Amino acid sequence: MSAPGGNTGAELLIVPPLTDFTTSVVPPQTAELLDLSAHFVRRIADPARLEEAAARLDTQTAGREEALHALFATAAAAVLRRPGPGIYDRARLRATGMALRLVGESDPALTLSLDDLELRDGTTESGAAVVAAAARTGLFAPEIELARQRAGGSQDVQIMVDTDQQLPVAIALVQALGAHRTILCGRFAAQHQQALGLLQATREVRINDGRPSRIVRTEWAGRPHHAVHWATDPLEATPDRPWAGWLDATDTTAVPAAAWRTCTGLTLTVARLDSWETATGVYGRLADLSVVWDRLRADVPVAVELLVGAPGADTKTLRAAINRIVGRTPDAGPARPRPVLAGLRPFRLPRDGGPTWNAVPVRAEARPDHDLARWAEFTAPGTLTPQGRLDTIHALLAELARSTDFFPGRMAGALTTMAPLETAEQLPVEQPVWDPSAQVVATEQADPDGRGPGTFVAHLRTGAAFRLHPRLAPVVSALADGKGEQIKRLPAATRTKLLGQLARAGALRRNDT
């Protein structure tokens, strides 16, 4: 059953795991916040936990996959243990993402990544599959127990469900706390009120359209004296407060002109980009992004997430868009602010789209068993197939990953920590800059590459690891720690070869970035 939106008087607002942990929810004045998402990330991304996992995997009987997991668990722990300022960066996001992936490896119901969740059986677009996964997963038991303790035995509780990734644990929370005293709020809950009201697990809950706002956590915002509000809807972008956001290209037309002056960072999702003046959003509507660039301050970081496989968009169109974003075409846009490529993602047709998309006829294929559907499979002329979209993305990622600092995930912190990253085949010996996402790590017994235990550079950004010669391992380890004296003492030919190898692997970047 549903309740009208607004404040319900509930005393406890629970944020389930698997939402953007680089932001924090601003609760109503009458509510106390229980941020289980932050609790879950702290627990799973605990360096000691990762080191223990690596030690369990680092055995003589470990297979290649287990050995690689040991390497990357150690690398993630090293990133998360870094001291001092500047540790809230993309390397930290990647290390957290690795921790989430590793913990999901052994779960019977779910697999995790930094910004996503998948069911091992079914999809989050199926209520029955979500309920089954909620019953089988063991990933969130400590968080559910904490909610039980904090909620007491009688008070109403609100559970904020903004995304489908939160749904399995939200349902587990409903079952643990009691549907009769639970109120679901948040964007996803509001959009799927009817379907959630039909599920046995959530039939008795109340649902309102309350959508508490978010701010970027201070450690991720880089603005210790100013709260930066996080906008994923154009109505959340206002001129009276600093804000950063992730919006669809078409949403920019609904942002008040004065609000662009208070914007501190912006990522735009674009489905097709023939020019900055004719960017197409996910619903097939056009937006003039050159107007946005003109209104933003020069120092505002701007990124574009490009969707692959929109109706009528082939690989030639896609490559032209990528070249435009990275600045290899004459109309690549203004010098300030300079958009960068945030990432590539498969295009998915919104379930409530029309019969055409940007004048391209589309044929949507509904799935009756998807009662929580957000997208529709479709066919359209001149369009990549679903497998073609994935193959194209994998090929482009392999081509661009070394030279492009893609966002680790769809997180506020990926934008607010945005800094250019360039690699080079030849780098100055004096001060080469080490990418903190790359770590020098070793196995004692496990064999990651068929040549026995050893020391490796494990790169959390590219997902690759390569072996170091025993004589060069201390040199590279010192270089990773910011000490370049040892590498200067190498013979010139050896030094050049080693720097080239590290640069090609993406472990080194230009020292002017």
N, C-alpha and C positions, 0 to 999 in steps of 0.2 A: 504494500500500500504506500501511497505517496503523501508527503506533507508539503505545505507551502514552503517556498524558499526563505532564506534569511536566518536569523539567529533562533535556534531552537531552545536555548537555555541549557544545553548539554554542558557538563562540567569538564569533560575530557575529550580532546580532539586528537585522534590517533592518525599518524601518517605511516601507512604500511611500508615495508621495504620495497625497493626497486623503483624508486622515483629518483629525481635528480638530487643527489646528496650534496652538490655544490651550492644548492639553494636551501633556504629554510622557510617554513610556512609561518605566516603571521596569523596567529589565532585570534578569534574574536576576544574582546576584553573579558567576556564572561567565561572563557574556556581556558583550560590548562592544556599545554601541548605535550604529547608523548611522541617523540620522533623516533619511531622504530626503524626508519630507513637509515638514519645516521647511526643508530645502535648496531644495526646489521653490518654496515660497511666497516665500522670500527672493529667489530669482532672478526669478520672474515679477512680483512686486510691488515690484521695484526702481524707485524714482521715475525714475531716468535712463532706464530701458527704456521706461517709459510716456511720458516726454517725447519720446523719439525716435520712438515710434509716433505720437504726436500730430502731430509735425512732418511725418512722411511723409503723413499724411492731410490736413493743412491745405494744400490746393492749390485752384487755381481750377477744376480739373476734378472735384473731389470731389463725389459725389452727396450727397443730404441725409443718408443713413445714415452715410456716411463722415465727414461734417462733425460729426454728433452724436457719433460715436465719438471724434473729435479733442477735442471739448469735454470729454467725460467722462473720457478718458484724462488730460487736463490737470488736471481736478478731482481725480481719484484721486491723481495725483502730488503735488499740492499738499497733500492730506490726509496722505499718507505722509511728506512732508518736514517736517511740523510739528515744531518743537523743544520742549524742556521737558517737565515732568511732565504727566501726564494724557493722553498721546497714545495710550495703549492703550485705545481706547474703541470704540463701535459705528461711529463714522465710519471708523476704521481698518479694521474688518471689512468695511464696505461698499466702501471703496477697494480692498481686497484682492480682494473678490468681483468688482469691475469689471475688475481686471487679469486675473483668471482667465477671465472671459467673453470679453474681447477677444482673449486669446491662443488661445482655442478657436475663434474665428471662422474661422481659416484652416486648421485641422487637418482632414484628410480623414476622420478616423474618430470623433473625440470632440468634444462640446461640454461646457463646464465652467461651474459657478457656484460660489459660496462653499462650499456643502455638498453638491453633487451633480455627477454625471457622467451624460451620456446618449450612447448610441451613435448615430451617424448612420444606421447600418443595423442594425436589430435592437434587442435589449434585453439588459441584464446578467443577465436570467433565462435566457438561452440561452448555454450554454457555447460552442457553435460561433461565435456572433456575437461573444462576448468574445474568443475566440482570434483571429478575423479582425481585430478592432479593434486588438488588441495588436500585430499584425504591421504594421498600416498607420499607426498614430499615430507622430508624430515629437516629441511634446510632452516626453517624458521622457528623451531621449538623454543629456543631461549627467548625470542622476541614475543612469542605468544604467551609464554609464562609471565614475562614482565608485564604484558598488558593485563593479564588476569589479576596480578597483584595490585597494579595501579588503579584498575577500574573498580575494585571492591565488588560488592554483591548486589547493589541496587541501582546506582545512578545510571542515567542514560549515557551512552558514548557515541561520538561521531567518528566515523572512519572515512578518511578522505581518499577517494579513488580517482586519480587524475588520468591514469593510463591503464591499458589492458595488462601490462606487466605486473601491476599490483593486485590484479584480481584473484589469483589463487590464494595468496596469503590473506587478502581481505576476507575471502569466504571462510578460510580457516579461523580467522579472528571472530567472524560472526558466529560460527559454530561454538567457539570456545567461550565467548562472552554472553551469548544468548541473543537470538534474533529479535526477541520481544523488546529489548532495550537498545537496539542498535539503530543508528541513523547513518545512512550513506550520503556523502556529499562529494563534491569534486566534479571535474569536467566529464570523466568517463561515466560516472554514476548518473549524472544529469542527462547525458545523451542516450543512455540505455535504460531509462527508468522502466519502460514497459517490459522489456525482455527480462530484466532482473526481478521484476515483480512476478514473473511466471516461473522462475526457478524455485525448486523446492527449498534449496538452501537459503534463499534470500526472500522468500515469499512474505515473511512476517516483518521484514525490516521496513523502516520508513526511509524515504529517499527525498532529499530536497535538492534544490539547484544552487545551493551555496558553493561558492568557489573561493576559498580563502586565498589571499594574494601571497606572493613569494618575494623574498629578497635574496640577493646573492650573498652567500656567507662572506664575512669580512675577510677571511684568509684567502678567498678566491677572488674577491672583487678588486683588490688592489687599491681601495679607497677607504682607509681605516676610519675616517671621520664623516663619511657620508654613506647612508644606506642606499644601495642600488637595487631598485625594484626590477624584477624579472618578468618580462612580458612575452607571452605566447599567444596573445590575442591583441588586436589593435586597440581595443578599448582599455587595455592596461597600460598603454603608452600615453602619458599625460605630461603637460608642460610644467607642472608644479613640483616635479621631483626627478632626480636622476634615475634613468632606467636603461637597461640593456635588454635585448630580446632576440627571439628566434621566430620569425614570421614567414608566412607564405608571401611570395612576391606580390600577389594581388592585395594582400592585407595592407600594404603600404599606402594604398589609396584612401584607407579609412583612418590613418593616423593623422591627428590634427597637425597642421603645418608648424605651429609653435612648439610641438612636442619634439621635433627633430633637434632643437637646440639643447635639449636636456638628455639626449641619447648618448650613452657612453660606449656602446658596442652593439653590433647588429649582424645577425646571420639571416640570410634569406634563402628559402627553398624555392628553386626555379625548375620548372618542368621542361621548358624550352627557352633557349636564348639565341634569337636571331640577331639581336642588337640590344644595347642597354635601353633603348627606347621602346623595344617590343619584347619584353620578358613575359613569359606565360607562367601562370600559377597552376596549382594542382587541379583546379576546376576548369582550366582551359581559358581563363580570362586574362586579358593583357594588362600590363602595368608598365609605366615609363620610369625605369629606375634612375635615369639620368637626373630626374627631378629630385629623387632622394639624395643622390650624391651631392647635388648643389646645396641642399638644405643641411646636410650634416657638417659638423665641424671637421677641420682637416685632420685632426689627430684621432678620430674615432676609428677603431678597428672594424673592418667590414669583411664578411665572408659570404660565399655563395655555396650552398649545397645543391648539386645538380642531380636531377632525377633522370634515370636511364630507361628509355623505352616508352616515352609518352606517345600517344596516338599520332601517327604520321611522322615521327622523328626517327630517322635512321642513324647509322653510325657516323655517316659524313656530317650530319647536322650536329651530332654529339661532339665530335672532334672539333668542329668549328666553334662550338660553345666553350669547350675547354680552352682552346687557344685564345679566345676572347677574354676569359677570366684570368688566365695566367699572363696575359699581356703580349701575345705574339701576333696580334692583328692590329691594323692601323686604328680601328675604332675601339680600342680596348678600354676606353673610358678615361675619366679624369685622373690626373696624377695623385690627387688627394680628395677624399680617402681612396686608398687603393684596394679594391676587392681581391681576395685570395680564394682559392678553391678549398672549401671545407671538407668535401667528400662527395662520394657517388653513392646513390641508393636506387634500388629498382622503383620505377614508377608503379603506383597502384591507383586504380580508378576509384574515386570515392563512390560509395554505394548509392548516394543520392545525386549522382551526376545525371546529365541529360543524354539525349540520343546522339548529340554531337559534342566533340571536344575541340575547341579552337577551329571550328568549321570542318573537322574530320569526323565522318560518321563512325560511331562505335556501337558494337553489339555486346552488351553486358550479359554475363551468365550468372544468374543468381544461384546461391546454394541454400536450399531450404533448411539444411541442418545447421547453418551458421546463424543462429538466433542473435548473436552479438556481433554481426557483421559490420565492418567498417569500410571494407573494400569489395570490389567485384572483379572477378576475372573478366577479360574482355578480348575481343578481336577487333582490329581496325586495319585498313589498308596502309601499306608502307610502314608497318610497325614491327619492332622486334618481338619475337615470341618470348614467353616467360623464361625459358631456358636461355634464349639468346641474350636477354637482359643480364642474367647472372654471368654468362660466359664473357660478355663484353666488360662487365665491371671487373671481373677477376683479371682479365687481360690488361685493362687500363691501370688497375692497382699495381700489378706487377711492373708495369712500365713506369709509373709515376712515383711509386712509394719511396724510392731512394732520394728523390729530389723534391718531394712535396710533403710538407708537414700536415697531413690530413688530421682533422679533428679525431681524437680517440673515440668520441661518441657524441651524441646529441645532448650535450651538457652545457650549462651556463659557464662552468669553469673552463671549458675548451675555448670559448670565445674570449673570456676576460683575461686569459693567459696568452692570448695570441701574440706571436712574435715570428718574424720571418725566419725560415730555416733553409739554407742553401748548402749543397754539398759541392765539392770540387775534387777533381782527380789529383791536382797538385795544390798543396796548401803551404803557407809560410811555416817554416820550422819554428820560428820564434814563439808564436802563441797560437797553435792550433786549438780550436774549440771543440771540446768533447760533447757529444749529444748525451744528456743524462739518461735518456731512455736506453742507452747501451751500457751494459755492465760486464766487467771481467769477472767470470765465475768459473768454478772448477767442480769436477766430480772426483770422488775418491775411488769409487768402484764401478759405477755405471758407465756404459759405453754409448754415447750419443751418436757416433758416426761410424762405428765399425772398426775403430782404431784404438779402442781401449779408453780408459779414463784420461782426463787431461784438463787443460785450461782453455776456455772459450770466451769469445765475445758474444753475448746473448743480447739481441736487440729487441726490445719490447715494441718498438715502432714498426719494424719490418717483419717481426716474427721469425727472423733468421738467426742462426748461430754458426760461428765458424771457429775452427781450432787454431790456437796460437802455438808456434814453435816454443818449446820449453825455454830456450835462451831469450826469446823476445817477450815472453809473458810478463816478466817483471817490468820491462820497459813500457809495455802497453798499459799495465796496471798503474804505473806511476803517471802516465799521460792522462789516464782517466781521472786520476786524483788531482789533476791540474799541475803536475810537476813535469815539465818538459825537458829537464836537464839531461836525463838519460838518453833520450832519443837523439839529442844533438851530438852525442858521442858515438853514435853508430856510423859506420862507413856510409858515404854519400849514396852509393847505389842501394845499399840495404835500407837506408832511411827513406829514400824515394819510393822504393817498392812497398815498404810497410805503410807509409802514409797513403799511397795510392790505394792499397787494399782496404785500409780503414775508411777512406773516403768513399770508395765504391760500395762498401757495405753500409754506408750512411752513418757510421759511428762518429765521423768528424764533419764539421761544418765550417764555413768561412768564419774567420775571426772578426768580421765587421758586422755580424748579425746579433 
